[in-house]
Amino acid sequence: MAEAALRLDKRYADVKFLKKQFWGDKLIADAKKLLENPKIKEITSRPSRSQ
């Protein structure tokens, strides 16, 4: 599900954005772990479809 969400909106790979959305510390810590996953890193490094 994380892959699908990041394909739709890559802002969720940005910790500053998550903090602005009032994500809590535990959720942000878990998101950081997820974003270290090689498959997730690959998705977030690709240009957006709109680019």
C-alpha positions in Angstrom: 0.0 0.0 0.0 2.9 2.3 0.7 4.1 1.9 -2.9 0.7 2.9 -4.3 0.4 5.9 -2.0 3.9 7.2 -2.9 3.2 6.8 -6.6 0.1 9.0 -6.1 1.8 11.6 -3.9 5.5 11.6 -3.3 5.2 14.4 -0.7 4.7 11.6 1.8 8.3 10.7 1.5 9.2 14.1 2.9 9.5 14.2 6.7 8.9 18.0 6.8 5.6 17.4 5.0 4.6 14.7 7.4 5.3 17.0 10.4 3.2 19.7 8.8 0.4 17.2 8.5 0.7 16.7 12.3 2.1 13.1 12.1 3.3 12.0 15.6 6.9 11.1 16.4 6.3 7.3 16.4 4.5 7.4 13.0 7.3 9.6 11.6 9.9 7.2 13.0 8.1 4.3 11.3 7.8 6.2 8.0 11.6 6.8 8.1 12.2 3.1 8.4 9.8 2.4 5.5 11.6 5.1 3.4 14.9 3.3 3.8 13.5 0.2 2.0 15.3 -0.1 -1.3 12.1 -0.7 -3.3 10.5 2.4 -1.7 13.7 4.4 -2.3 13.5 3.5 -6.0 9.9 4.7 -6.2 10.7 8.0 -4.5 13.7 8.7 -6.7 11.7 8.4 -10.0 10.4 11.5 -11.6 6.7 12.1 -11.2 4.5 11.2 -14.1 3.5 14.8 -14.5 7.1 15.8 -15.0 
